Amino acid sequence: MSNINEFTGLPKPWTIKTSKTHNQEYYYNPETQESTWNIPTGSDESKLNAYLSKGLNKPSKVRASHLLVKHKDVRRPSSWKEQTITRTREEAIEILKKYQDQINRGESTLGDLAYDNSDCSSHSKKGDLGFFGRGEMQPSFEKAAFDLQVGEVSDIVESNSGVHLIERTG
């Protein structure tokens, strides 16, 4: 079984992550919780540069679940729960903020909240959308999903479908 460090040229246990703030790669050591913009000592820089130049650190597909709250101004203002959605964008955001708070406090999971509350038909699968590649989702949704680390939940994301919380699951 091969280890990712064989391909990246990074010494164990260093990994490459992408900063959401700067949209730039940085290096992270999960054992020491150290992060740095600089290449870690002991790296094979030629392997690392080859790895980064090929885009191998960027997944071609991700798996995500989401919780969608629609409002009256979306492209299809109806759902399995409501034939006609009349709430405003601001009301939808406030509803989603309450769900976000429950997740952040550990009171519920995104999947459990999506099952009962999401306006997407994926609610019956706890919001699971399966794997998808680039160009398959609305741009704001895609960017947020690909920017997340596995297990991480996004902040509120707006799309033509409504407002979402997205959890990358794979």
MDAnalysis code that builds the backbone (N, CA, C; Angstrom):
import MDAnalysis as mda
import numpy as np

u = mda.Universe.empty(510, n_residues=170, atom_resindex=np.repeat(np.arange(170), 3), trajectory=True)
u.add_TopologyAttr("name", ["N", "CA", "C"] * 170)
u.add_TopologyAttr("resid", np.arange(1, 171))
u.add_TopologyAttr("resname", ["MET", "SER", "ASN", "ILE", "ASN", "GLU", "PHE", "THR", "GLY", "LEU", "PRO", "LYS", "PRO", "TRP", "THR", "ILE", "LYS", "THR", "SER", "LYS", "THR", "HIS", "ASN", "GLN", "GLU", "TYR", "TYR", "TYR", "ASN", "PRO", "GLU", "THR", "GLN", "GLU", "SER", "THR", "TRP", "ASN", "ILE", "PRO", "THR", "GLY", "SER", "ASP", "GLU", "SER", "LYS", "LEU", "ASN", "ALA", "TYR", "LEU", "SER", "LYS", "GLY", "LEU", "ASN", "LYS", "PRO", "SER", "LYS", "VAL", "ARG", "ALA", "SER", "HIS", "LEU", "LEU", "VAL", "LYS", "HIS", "LYS", "ASP", "VAL", "ARG", "ARG", "PRO", "SER", "SER", "TRP", "LYS", "GLU", "GLN", "THR", "ILE", "THR", "ARG", "THR", "ARG", "GLU", "GLU", "ALA", "ILE", "GLU", "ILE", "LEU", "LYS", "LYS", "TYR", "GLN", "ASP", "GLN", "ILE", "ASN", "ARG", "GLY", "GLU", "SER", "THR", "LEU", "GLY", "ASP", "LEU", "ALA", "TYR", "ASP", "ASN", "SER", "ASP", "CYS", "SER", "SER", "HIS", "SER", "LYS", "LYS", "GLY", "ASP", "LEU", "GLY", "PHE", "PHE", "GLY", "ARG", "GLY", "GLU", "MET", "GLN", "PRO", "SER", "PHE", "GLU", "LYS", "ALA", "ALA", "PHE", "ASP", "LEU", "GLN", "VAL", "GLY", "GLU", "VAL", "SER", "ASP", "ILE", "VAL", "GLU", "SER", "ASN", "SER", "GLY", "VAL", "HIS", "LEU", "ILE", "GLU", "ARG", "THR", "GLY"])
u.atoms.positions = np.array([
    [0.852, -1.181, 0.000],
    [0.000, 0.000, 0.000],
    [0.894, 1.240, 0.000],
    [0.629, 2.164, -0.922],
    [1.476, 3.354, -1.010],
    [0.936, 4.471, -0.122],
    [1.826, 5.333, 0.249],
    [1.506, 6.461, 1.102],
    [1.542, 7.720, 0.247],
    [0.650, 8.661, 0.484],
    [0.589, 9.889, -0.303],
    [1.922, 10.629, -0.282],
    [2.671, 10.510, 0.799],
    [3.949, 11.215, 0.893],
    [4.966, 10.713, -0.143],
    [4.797, 9.469, -0.627],
    [5.670, 8.962, -1.684],
    [5.498, 9.779, -2.965],
    [4.286, 10.297, -3.189],
    [3.989, 11.058, -4.400],
    [4.261, 12.551, -4.224],
    [4.031, 13.061, -3.019],
    [4.191, 14.505, -2.796],
    [5.631, 14.898, -2.538],
    [6.426, 13.965, -2.041],
    [7.795, 14.306, -1.672],
    [7.891, 14.950, -0.293],
    [6.766, 15.039, 0.424],
    [6.771, 15.612, 1.771],
    [7.195, 14.549, 2.781],
    [7.894, 14.959, 3.824],
    [8.223, 13.987, 4.872],
    [6.957, 13.657, 5.671],
    [6.874, 12.414, 6.172],
    [5.727, 12.036, 7.004],
    [5.752, 12.861, 8.272],
    [4.652, 13.290, 8.822],
    [3.269, 13.109, 8.412],
    [2.700, 14.338, 7.685],
    [3.550, 15.176, 7.100],
    [3.106, 16.414, 6.461],
    [2.105, 16.144, 5.332],
    [1.132, 17.049, 5.200],
    [0.155, 16.986, 4.115],
    [0.009, 18.373, 3.499],
    [-0.650, 18.408, 2.359],
    [-0.930, 19.679, 1.689],
    [-2.400, 19.998, 1.901],
    [-2.678, 21.225, 2.295],
    [-4.049, 21.713, 2.439],
    [-4.167, 22.998, 1.631],
    [-5.395, 23.436, 1.429],
    [-5.623, 24.689, 0.716],
    [-6.285, 25.676, 1.665],
    [-5.701, 26.852, 1.764],
    [-6.250, 27.912, 2.606],
    [-7.508, 28.464, 1.957],
    [-8.608, 28.486, 2.707],
    [-9.851, 29.061, 2.196],
    [-9.727, 30.569, 2.041],
    [-8.992, 31.186, 2.927],
    [-8.837, 32.637, 2.900],
    [-8.007, 33.093, 1.717],
    [-6.900, 32.391, 1.459],
    [-5.960, 32.816, 0.422],
    [-6.041, 31.981, -0.851],
    [-6.860, 30.910, -0.843],
    [-6.980, 29.975, -1.959],
    [-5.587, 29.554, -2.450],
    [-4.746, 29.168, -1.524],
    [-3.353, 28.808, -1.802],
    [-2.982, 27.609, -0.937],
    [-2.096, 26.755, -1.467],
    [-1.669, 25.586, -0.713],
    [-0.778, 25.987, 0.459],
    [-0.899, 25.219, 1.541],
    [0.024, 25.336, 2.663],
    [0.298, 23.925, 3.166],
    [1.240, 23.799, 4.055],
    [1.666, 22.494, 4.541],
    [1.256, 22.347, 5.996],
    [0.768, 21.157, 6.348],
    [0.213, 20.925, 7.678],
    [0.738, 19.604, 8.238],
    [1.146, 19.652, 9.495],
    [1.600, 18.463, 10.202],
    [0.539, 18.123, 11.250],
    [-0.269, 17.066, 11.014],
    [-1.356, 16.750, 11.952],
    [-0.876, 16.301, 13.326],
    [0.346, 15.799, 13.425],
    [0.853, 15.357, 14.727],
    [1.189, 16.530, 15.633],
    [1.796, 17.566, 15.053],
    [2.196, 18.731, 15.856],
    [1.227, 19.902, 15.704],
    [0.290, 19.788, 14.747],
    [-0.667, 20.837, 14.391],
    [0.033, 22.099, 13.876],
    [1.251, 21.921, 13.379],
    [2.001, 23.029, 12.789],
    [1.533, 23.228, 11.354],
    [1.402, 24.485, 10.937],
    [1.116, 24.793, 9.544],
    [2.092, 25.857, 9.080],
    [2.430, 25.790, 7.791],
    [3.404, 26.727, 7.252],
    [3.183, 26.911, 5.754],
    [3.525, 28.079, 5.263],
    [3.510, 28.344, 3.823],
    [4.784, 27.793, 3.184],
    [5.835, 27.616, 3.990],
    [7.137, 27.185, 3.480],
    [7.211, 25.668, 3.379],
    [7.925, 25.191, 2.396],
    [8.099, 23.751, 2.206],
    [8.815, 23.181, 3.431],
    [8.261, 22.132, 4.048],
    [8.872, 21.560, 5.253],
    [10.278, 21.008, 4.989],
    [11.136, 21.128, 5.974],
    [12.486, 20.579, 5.911],
    [12.403, 19.079, 5.655],
    [13.262, 18.602, 4.770],
    [13.286, 17.175, 4.463],
    [12.419, 16.790, 3.277],
    [11.778, 17.782, 2.635],
    [10.937, 17.501, 1.474],
    [11.789, 17.255, 0.236],
    [11.284, 16.421, -0.675],
    [11.899, 16.237, -1.982],
    [11.225, 17.260, -2.896],
    [11.879, 18.417, -3.080],
    [11.252, 19.534, -3.789],
    [10.938, 19.218, -5.241],
    [11.731, 18.384, -5.906],
    [11.423, 18.064, -7.308],
    [10.136, 17.242, -7.393],
    [9.956, 16.265, -6.478],
    [8.709, 15.488, -6.436],
    [7.529, 16.389, -6.085],
    [7.731, 17.268, -5.106],
    [6.662, 18.161, -4.668],
    [6.239, 19.092, -5.802],
    [7.194, 19.690, -6.502],
    [6.862, 20.587, -7.608],
    [6.140, 19.849, -8.733],
    [6.560, 18.616, -9.022],
    [5.889, 17.815, -10.046],
    [4.445, 17.510, -9.620],
    [4.287, 17.161, -8.361],
    [2.957, 16.859, -7.822],
    [2.038, 18.075, -7.935],
    [2.527, 19.242, -7.516],
    [1.716, 20.460, -7.544],
    [1.440, 20.913, -8.975],
    [2.419, 20.796, -9.878],
    [2.232, 21.274, -11.247],
    [1.212, 20.431, -12.009],
    [1.054, 19.172, -11.634],
    [0.076, 18.295, -12.290],
    [-1.317, 18.454, -11.693],
    [-1.429, 19.250, -10.635],
    [-2.732, 19.431, -10.000],
    [-3.201, 18.204, -9.249],
    [-2.269, 17.333, -8.882],
    [-2.646, 16.092, -8.206],
    [-3.188, 16.321, -6.803],
    [-2.944, 17.519, -6.267],
    [-3.462, 17.829, -4.941],
    [-4.912, 18.293, -4.990],
    [-5.453, 18.468, -6.189],
    [-6.839, 18.907, -6.361],
    [-7.678, 17.693, -6.760],
    [-8.702, 17.360, -6.001],
    [-9.520, 16.207, -6.370],
    [-10.303, 16.478, -7.656],
    [-10.518, 15.444, -8.461],
    [-11.327, 15.600, -9.670],
    [-12.807, 15.438, -9.328],
    [-13.088, 14.749, -8.235],
    [-14.466, 14.577, -7.762],
    [-14.482, 14.672, -6.243],
    [-15.599, 15.126, -5.717],
    [-15.821, 15.131, -4.276],
    [-17.204, 14.553, -4.014],
    [-17.411, 14.149, -2.789],
    [-18.744, 13.705, -2.361],
    [-19.198, 14.675, -1.289],
    [-20.452, 15.075, -1.374],
    [-20.958, 16.051, -0.415],
    [-22.416, 15.791, -0.093],
    [-22.793, 16.257, 1.078],
    [-24.192, 16.313, 1.497],
    [-24.508, 17.781, 1.725],
    [-25.773, 18.115, 1.634],
    [-26.133, 19.509, 1.879],
    [-27.515, 19.608, 2.500],
    [-27.739, 20.755, 3.090],
    [-29.036, 21.118, 3.632],
    [-29.436, 22.387, 2.890],
    [-30.525, 22.325, 2.130],
    [-30.985, 23.438, 1.295],
    [-32.228, 24.067, 1.894],
    [-32.214, 25.399, 1.985],
    [-33.417, 26.145, 2.344],
    [-33.709, 27.078, 1.171],
    [-34.864, 26.857, 0.552],
    [-35.259, 27.675, -0.593],
    [-35.987, 28.932, -0.126],
    [-36.063, 29.901, -1.024],
    [-36.856, 31.100, -0.783],
    [-37.615, 31.438, -2.060],
    [-38.467, 32.436, -2.013],
    [-39.385, 32.729, -3.123],
    [-38.687, 33.174, -4.405],
    [-37.430, 33.608, -4.323],
    [-36.737, 34.130, -5.499],
    [-35.819, 33.114, -6.182],
    [-35.882, 31.839, -5.810],
    [-35.040, 30.821, -6.444],
    [-35.667, 30.367, -7.759],
    [-34.925, 29.593, -8.525],
    [-35.426, 29.188, -9.849],
    [-36.638, 28.262, -9.772],
    [-36.759, 27.446, -8.718],
    [-37.943, 26.600, -8.518],
    [-38.393, 26.724, -7.068],
    [-39.273, 27.698, -6.774],
    [-39.681, 27.938, -5.382],
    [-40.745, 26.955, -4.870],
    [-40.415, 25.654, -4.939],
    [-41.283, 24.623, -4.368],
    [-40.375, 23.474, -3.930],
    [-40.925, 22.604, -3.091],
    [-40.148, 21.460, -2.619],
    [-41.089, 20.332, -2.239],
    [-40.506, 19.236, -1.775],
    [-41.300, 18.108, -1.299],
    [-42.139, 18.500, -0.087],
    [-41.728, 19.576, 0.612],
    [-42.413, 20.016, 1.828],
    [-43.494, 21.052, 1.547],
    [-43.253, 21.899, 0.551],
    [-44.159, 23.013, 0.282],
    [-44.355, 23.176, -1.218],
    [-45.621, 23.269, -1.638],
    [-45.902, 23.446, -3.059],
    [-45.423, 24.811, -3.543],
    [-45.633, 25.852, -2.724],
    [-45.182, 27.195, -3.076],
    [-44.436, 27.790, -1.883],
    [-43.169, 28.081, -2.082],
    [-42.354, 28.657, -1.019],
    [-42.467, 30.177, -1.089],
    [-42.824, 30.787, 0.037],
    [-43.069, 32.237, 0.062],
    [-42.078, 32.994, 0.936],
    [-41.186, 32.283, 1.636],
    [-40.248, 32.980, 2.530],
    [-39.272, 33.825, 1.720],
    [-38.752, 34.865, 2.352],
    [-37.765, 35.733, 1.709],
    [-36.373, 35.106, 1.810],
    [-35.442, 35.641, 1.060],
    [-34.045, 35.207, 1.117],
    [-33.517, 35.381, 2.532],
    [-33.838, 36.518, 3.149],
    [-33.366, 36.807, 4.505],
    [-33.927, 35.802, 5.505],
    [-35.196, 35.432, 5.347],
    [-35.795, 34.436, 6.236],
    [-35.128, 33.073, 6.051],
    [-34.813, 32.715, 4.809],
    [-34.137, 31.445, 4.533],
    [-32.762, 31.417, 5.199],
    [-32.041, 32.524, 5.121],
    [-30.717, 32.607, 5.747],
    [-30.838, 32.471, 7.262],
    [-31.817, 33.109, 7.855],
    [-32.015, 33.005, 9.310],
    [-32.326, 31.568, 9.727],
    [-33.141, 30.869, 8.953],
    [-33.449, 29.465, 9.243],
    [-32.165, 28.638, 9.184],
    [-31.384, 28.856, 8.129],
    [-30.143, 28.090, 7.965],
    [-29.135, 28.399, 9.066],
    [-29.099, 29.650, 9.537],
    [-28.193, 30.014, 10.643],
    [-28.545, 29.229, 11.909],
    [-29.838, 28.999, 12.148],
    [-30.258, 28.215, 13.315],
    [-29.774, 26.772, 13.196],
    [-29.874, 26.202, 11.985],
    [-29.365, 24.848, 11.762],
    [-27.843, 24.818, 11.933],
    [-27.180, 25.833, 11.417],
    [-25.724, 25.930, 11.535],
    [-25.309, 25.974, 13.005],
    [-26.026, 26.729, 13.805],
    [-25.740, 26.797, 15.243],
    [-25.909, 25.429, 15.909],
    [-26.957, 24.688, 15.541],
    [-27.175, 23.348, 16.116],
    [-26.012, 22.416, 15.767],
    [-25.538, 22.500, 14.529],
    [-24.408, 21.676, 14.102],
    [-23.154, 22.077, 14.879],
    [-22.888, 23.374, 14.950],
    [-21.684, 23.868, 15.618],
    [-21.670, 23.542, 17.108],
    [-22.847, 23.482, 17.724],
    [-22.934, 23.137, 19.156],
    [-22.921, 21.621, 19.375],
    [-22.941, 20.851, 18.284],
    [-22.931, 19.397, 18.403],
    [-24.282, 18.813, 18.775],
    [-25.344, 19.590, 18.633],
    [-26.686, 19.118, 18.983],
    [-27.285, 18.235, 17.902],
    [-26.828, 18.409, 16.670],
    [-27.345, 17.635, 15.554],
    [-26.284, 17.564, 14.465],
    [-26.511, 16.693, 13.500],
    [-25.615, 16.608, 12.349],
    [-26.295, 17.223, 11.147],
    [-25.497, 17.600, 10.166],
    [-26.076, 18.138, 8.938],
    [-27.010, 17.107, 8.313],
    [-26.599, 15.841, 8.297],
    [-27.427, 14.799, 7.703],
    [-28.780, 14.646, 8.373],
    [-28.794, 14.666, 9.700],
    [-30.064, 14.538, 10.424],
    [-30.963, 15.746, 10.178],
    [-30.380, 16.934, 10.171],
    [-31.167, 18.137, 9.902],
    [-31.675, 18.144, 8.463],
    [-30.836, 17.698, 7.518],
    [-31.245, 17.655, 6.110],
    [-32.417, 16.697, 5.923],
    [-32.372, 15.559, 6.612],
    [-33.425, 14.550, 6.471],
    [-34.810, 15.140, 6.761],
    [-34.896, 15.937, 7.811],
    [-36.188, 16.499, 8.216],
    [-36.502, 17.859, 7.603],
    [-35.469, 18.615, 7.201],
    [-35.705, 20.028, 6.890],
    [-35.273, 20.504, 5.510],
    [-34.443, 19.766, 4.797],
    [-33.932, 20.255, 3.518],
    [-35.046, 20.334, 2.476],
    [-34.990, 21.365, 1.659],
    [-35.951, 21.519, 0.570],
    [-35.525, 20.758, -0.682],
    [-34.447, 20.004, -0.610],
    [-33.958, 19.215, -1.744],
    [-34.483, 17.787, -1.622],
    [-34.708, 17.148, -2.762],
    [-35.166, 15.752, -2.730],
    [-34.111, 14.819, -2.134],
    [-32.862, 15.291, -2.032],
    [-31.816, 14.485, -1.396],
    [-32.033, 14.357, 0.113],
    [-33.035, 15.037, 0.647],
    [-33.300, 14.964, 2.096],
    [-33.470, 13.524, 2.543],
    [-34.073, 12.677, 1.693],
    [-34.331, 11.287, 2.080],
    [-33.038, 10.479, 2.214],
    [-31.924, 11.014, 1.689],
    [-30.609, 10.383, 1.826],
    [-29.729, 11.229, 2.738],
    [-30.373, 11.951, 3.660],
    [-29.666, 12.841, 4.597],
    [-28.825, 13.881, 3.862],
    [-29.320, 14.305, 2.700],
    [-28.663, 15.355, 1.928],
    [-27.548, 14.880, 1.034],
    [-27.282, 13.565, 0.998],
    [-26.155, 13.033, 0.215],
    [-26.388, 13.220, -1.280],
    [-25.437, 13.883, -1.931],
    [-25.499, 14.108, -3.376],
    [-24.593, 13.147, -4.138],
    [-23.879, 12.286, -3.423],
    [-22.950, 11.379, -4.071],
    [-21.710, 12.128, -4.549],
    [-20.935, 11.458, -5.400],
    [-19.734, 12.073, -5.964],
    [-20.118, 12.919, -7.165],
    [-19.439, 14.048, -7.337],
    [-19.628, 14.883, -8.525],
    [-18.309, 15.549, -8.876],
    [-18.171, 15.841, -10.150],
    [-16.953, 16.475, -10.647],
    [-17.170, 17.952, -10.904],
    [-16.110, 18.576, -11.364],
    [-16.186, 20.003, -11.683],
    [-17.121, 20.206, -12.871],
    [-17.902, 21.282, -12.806],
    [-18.838, 21.604, -13.883],
    [-20.189, 20.925, -13.759],
    [-20.392, 20.139, -12.704],
    [-21.659, 19.417, -12.546],
    [-22.638, 20.102, -11.597],
    [-22.151, 21.052, -10.830],
    [-23.000, 21.777, -9.876],
    [-22.928, 23.268, -10.187],
    [-23.828, 24.026, -9.565],
    [-23.779, 25.471, -9.735],
    [-22.430, 25.979, -9.210],
    [-21.858, 26.999, -9.859],
    [-20.497, 27.429, -9.539],
    [-20.237, 27.724, -8.056],
    [-21.121, 28.436, -7.388],
    [-20.878, 28.763, -5.975],
    [-20.889, 27.502, -5.115],
    [-21.787, 26.575, -5.435],
    [-21.878, 25.317, -4.696],
    [-20.622, 24.481, -4.939],
    [-20.226, 24.373, -6.206],
    [-19.032, 23.595, -6.564],
    [-17.791, 24.130, -5.861],
    [-17.590, 25.437, -5.921],
    [-16.399, 26.034, -5.315],
    [-16.347, 25.714, -3.827],
    [-17.471, 25.899, -3.145],
    [-17.512, 25.631, -1.704],
    [-17.219, 24.164, -1.412],
    [-17.826, 23.252, -2.158],
    [-17.640, 21.817, -1.904],
    [-16.192, 21.399, -2.130],
    [-15.579, 21.883, -3.213],
    [-14.202, 21.500, -3.517],
    [-13.196, 22.160, -2.571],
    [-13.574, 23.282, -1.966],
    [-12.672, 23.970, -1.031],
    [-12.665, 23.346, 0.363],
    [-13.675, 22.531, 0.669],
    [-13.764, 21.909, 1.993],
    [-12.829, 20.719, 2.112],
    [-12.414, 20.444, 3.337],
    [-11.727, 19.198, 3.654],
    [-12.808, 18.173, 4.009],
    [-12.503, 16.897, 3.854],
    [-13.466, 15.848, 4.206],
    [-13.856, 16.007, 5.676],
    [-15.162, 15.998, 5.952],
    [-15.678, 16.142, 7.307],
    [-15.985, 17.575, 7.694],
    [-15.613, 18.517, 6.863],
    [-15.805, 19.933, 7.171],
    [-17.153, 20.412, 6.619],
    [-17.794, 21.325, 7.344],
    [-19.071, 21.908, 6.924],
    [-18.824, 23.368, 6.540],
    [-19.415, 23.761, 5.436],
    [-19.239, 25.124, 4.929],
    [-20.000, 26.137, 5.765],
    [-19.692, 27.384, 5.496],
    [-20.536, 28.471, 5.961],
    [-21.727, 28.493, 4.990],
    [-22.624, 29.424, 5.116],
    [-23.787, 29.507, 4.239],
    [-23.337, 29.846, 2.816],
    [-23.847, 29.070, 1.854],
    [-23.521, 29.240, 0.438],
    [-24.814, 29.537, -0.309],
    [-24.788, 30.565, -1.145],
    [-25.964, 30.910, -1.945],
    [-25.813, 30.407, -3.363],
    [-26.907, 29.916, -3.930],
    [-26.936, 29.499, -5.330],
    [-28.309, 29.857, -5.896],
    [-28.532, 29.533, -7.156],
    [-29.845, 29.775, -7.768],
    [-30.926, 28.872, -7.185],
    [-30.527, 27.873, -6.408],
    [-31.485, 26.950, -5.794],
    [-31.916, 27.416, -4.406],
    [-31.125, 28.275, -3.774],
    [-31.425, 28.731, -2.418],
    [-30.142, 28.906, -1.623],
    [-30.235, 28.677, -0.314],
    [-29.071, 28.780, 0.553],
    [-28.782, 27.388, 1.125],
    [-27.499, 27.074, 1.213],
    [-27.067, 25.730, 1.598],
    [-26.043, 25.760, 2.725],
    [-26.008, 24.671, 3.470],
    [-24.851, 24.261, 4.256],
    [-24.374, 23.001, 3.561],
    [-23.066, 22.909, 3.332],
    [-22.501, 21.779, 2.593],
    [-21.486, 21.074, 3.483],
    [-21.553, 19.767, 3.519],
    [-20.555, 18.958, 4.222],
    [-19.856, 18.070, 3.215],
    [-18.544, 18.189, 3.124],
    [-17.803, 17.297, 2.235],
    [-17.611, 15.964, 2.941],
    [-18.033, 14.899, 2.281],
    [-17.978, 13.580, 2.894],
    [-16.986, 12.650, 2.188],
    [-16.441, 13.075, 1.090],
    [-15.473, 12.240, 0.379],
    [-14.785, 12.990, -0.727],
])
